[in-house]
Amino acid sequence: REIWEMGKLLIGQRKGKLGIFKRNYKKNNGIASYSNLTWKEKNVFKIGLIKDIFVNRKNNQPLIKIRFIDSTKQKSYYELFVAVEGLYTCKRIFCGARAPLKIGNVLPLYKIPSGTSISNIEENIGDGGSIARSSGTFAGILAHQSLKNLVKIKLPSKKIRVYKYLIVFSVYMQSHYRCNSRWWTTR
């Protein structure tokens, strides 16, 4: 048989071990996710300060770098969150059950009234946020079922899903990122 009569070459075979199809992740900024809820976050809240707003090179997503101060260890540490619209540097972010309902704060679902726009929702408790995470997307809280500890949420795909009370999210919609920096100067 001749070589052209046999099957087609697969893309994985054609590109080989290295090639132009490989993406460069050397200057990755890190993974943006929520930390697991501590005792302090479940009962009170912790306060952080936004130090920097930048774009993740991996998926062109705006991120914020937040500095938290741990009062028990007398040390400060940084966390990366996905940026929502309306945030700026030196703004305080509150994370926890008793945090006020303001743009950018991170709260559990049972503390939010119906009709609030939310984003970066955890699908399972402690997974760091995976729903309504891309630029410009948000979900809305429809109803609370307090007897079963559940919350109904309308997702960006217009589906209605039910989640547990302790799932964490950010208030308001995700911020946009334009790839062309000259877009702002032409407006």
C-alpha positions as CSV (number, residue, x, y, z in Angstrom):
1,R,0.0,0.0,0.0
2,E,1.1,3.5,-0.7
3,I,1.4,6.0,2.2
4,W,-1.4,8.3,0.9
5,E,-3.9,5.5,0.8
6,M,-3.7,4.9,4.5
7,G,-5.4,7.0,7.2
8,K,-4.8,10.7,8.0
9,L,-2.2,12.0,10.4
10,L,-3.5,13.1,13.7
11,I,-2.6,16.6,14.9
12,G,-0.9,15.1,18.0
13,Q,1.3,13.0,15.7
14,R,2.1,15.9,13.4
15,K,3.2,18.4,16.1
16,G,5.5,16.0,17.9
17,K,7.1,16.6,21.2
18,L,7.6,20.3,20.9
19,G,6.3,22.8,18.4
20,I,4.3,25.9,17.7
21,F,1.1,24.6,19.4
22,K,2.6,24.8,22.9
23,R,1.5,27.7,25.0
24,N,4.0,29.6,27.2
25,Y,3.0,29.6,30.9
26,K,6.4,30.7,32.3
27,K,5.2,34.1,33.5
28,N,1.9,32.8,35.0
29,N,0.7,35.0,37.9
30,G,-1.0,32.3,39.9
31,I,-4.3,30.7,40.5
32,A,-7.2,32.9,41.7
33,S,-9.4,31.1,44.2
34,Y,-11.0,31.6,47.6
35,S,-9.3,30.0,50.6
36,N,-11.2,27.6,52.7
37,L,-13.4,29.1,55.3
38,T,-11.7,29.5,58.7
39,W,-13.4,29.9,62.0
40,K,-12.9,33.7,61.8
41,E,-14.6,33.8,58.4
42,K,-17.6,31.7,59.4
43,N,-18.3,33.7,62.5
44,V,-16.9,37.2,61.9
45,F,-15.0,38.4,58.8
46,K,-11.4,39.3,57.8
47,I,-10.3,42.5,56.1
48,G,-8.0,42.8,53.2
49,L,-6.5,45.6,51.2
50,I,-6.3,45.6,47.4
51,K,-2.6,46.1,46.5
52,D,-2.6,45.5,42.8
53,I,-4.9,44.9,39.8
54,F,-3.4,43.1,36.8
55,V,-4.3,40.7,34.0
56,N,-3.5,37.0,34.2
57,R,-1.4,36.0,31.2
58,K,-2.8,32.5,31.1
59,N,-6.5,33.4,30.2
60,N,-6.6,37.3,29.9
61,Q,-8.6,37.6,33.1
62,P,-8.3,40.6,35.5
63,L,-7.1,39.6,38.9
64,I,-6.6,41.5,42.2
65,K,-3.9,40.9,44.7
66,I,-5.2,41.3,48.3
67,R,-3.1,41.7,51.4
68,F,-4.6,40.1,54.5
69,I,-3.1,40.4,58.0
70,D,-3.3,37.4,60.3
71,S,-3.7,38.6,63.8
72,T,-2.8,35.3,65.4
73,K,0.6,34.9,63.7
74,Q,1.3,38.7,63.4
75,K,2.1,38.2,59.7
76,S,0.6,39.4,56.4
77,Y,-0.2,37.2,53.4
78,Y,-1.5,37.7,49.9
79,E,-4.3,36.1,48.0
80,L,-5.5,36.4,44.4
81,F,-9.2,36.9,43.6
82,V,-10.9,37.4,40.3
83,A,-11.7,41.1,39.9
84,V,-15.2,42.4,39.8
85,E,-16.3,45.8,38.4
86,G,-16.0,48.8,40.6
87,L,-12.8,47.8,42.4
88,Y,-9.7,49.9,42.7
89,T,-6.4,49.8,44.6
90,C,-6.3,50.6,48.3
91,K,-10.0,49.5,48.6
92,R,-10.9,47.3,51.6
93,I,-12.3,43.9,50.9
94,F,-14.3,42.0,53.6
95,C,-14.5,38.2,53.5
96,G,-16.7,36.3,55.9
97,A,-20.3,35.7,57.1
98,R,-20.7,39.1,58.8
99,A,-19.1,41.2,56.0
100,P,-21.3,44.1,54.7
101,L,-23.1,43.7,51.3
102,K,-20.9,45.9,49.1
103,I,-19.3,45.4,45.7
104,G,-16.3,43.1,45.8
105,N,-16.9,41.5,49.2
106,V,-16.9,37.7,49.6
107,L,-19.8,36.3,51.5
108,P,-21.7,32.9,51.9
109,L,-25.0,32.6,50.0
110,Y,-27.3,32.6,53.1
111,K,-26.4,36.2,53.9
112,I,-27.5,37.7,50.6
113,P,-31.0,39.0,49.8
114,S,-32.9,37.8,46.7
115,G,-32.2,39.7,43.5
116,T,-28.5,40.4,44.1
117,S,-26.0,40.0,41.2
118,I,-23.1,37.7,42.2
119,S,-20.1,36.1,40.4
120,N,-17.3,33.6,40.9
121,I,-19.5,31.0,42.6
122,E,-18.2,27.8,44.1
123,E,-19.8,24.7,42.8
124,N,-18.7,22.6,45.8
125,I,-17.7,24.0,49.2
126,G,-14.0,24.9,49.0
127,D,-13.3,24.6,45.3
128,G,-12.3,28.2,44.9
129,G,-15.1,29.5,42.5
130,S,-15.9,28.0,39.1
131,I,-19.3,29.4,38.0
132,A,-19.9,32.9,36.4
133,R,-16.1,33.5,36.4
134,S,-15.5,34.8,32.9
135,S,-15.5,38.5,31.9
136,G,-18.8,40.3,32.1
137,T,-20.8,37.4,33.5
138,F,-22.9,37.2,36.6
139,A,-25.6,35.2,38.2
140,G,-28.6,36.2,40.3
141,I,-30.1,34.9,43.5
142,L,-33.8,34.0,43.0
143,A,-35.0,32.5,46.3
144,H,-33.9,31.1,49.6
145,Q,-35.2,27.7,51.0
146,S,-34.3,28.1,54.6
147,L,-35.7,24.8,55.8
148,K,-33.5,22.8,53.5
149,N,-30.5,25.2,53.7
150,L,-30.6,25.8,49.9
151,V,-30.5,28.8,47.5
152,K,-31.9,29.0,44.0
153,I,-29.5,30.8,41.5
154,K,-30.1,31.8,37.9
155,L,-26.9,31.2,36.0
156,P,-25.5,33.1,33.0
157,S,-26.8,30.3,30.8
158,K,-30.4,31.0,32.0
159,K,-30.5,27.7,33.9
160,I,-31.8,27.6,37.5
161,R,-29.7,25.6,39.9
162,V,-29.9,24.9,43.6
163,Y,-26.8,25.3,45.8
164,K,-25.9,24.8,49.5
165,Y,-26.0,27.7,51.9
166,L,-22.2,27.8,52.8
167,I,-21.0,28.3,49.2
168,V,-18.9,31.4,48.8
169,F,-19.0,34.0,46.0
170,S,-18.2,37.7,45.1
171,V,-20.8,40.4,44.9
172,Y,-21.4,42.0,41.5
173,M,-20.4,41.1,37.9
174,Q,-16.9,40.2,36.6
175,S,-14.9,43.0,35.1
176,H,-14.1,43.2,31.4
177,Y,-10.7,43.1,29.8
178,R,-9.9,44.5,26.3
179,C,-7.0,42.9,24.5
180,N,-6.2,46.1,22.5
181,S,-5.0,48.8,24.8
182,R,-5.6,51.5,22.1
183,W,-9.4,50.7,22.3
184,W,-9.7,53.1,25.3
185,T,-7.9,56.0,23.5
186,T,-10.2,55.9,20.5
187,R,-13.4,56.4,22.5
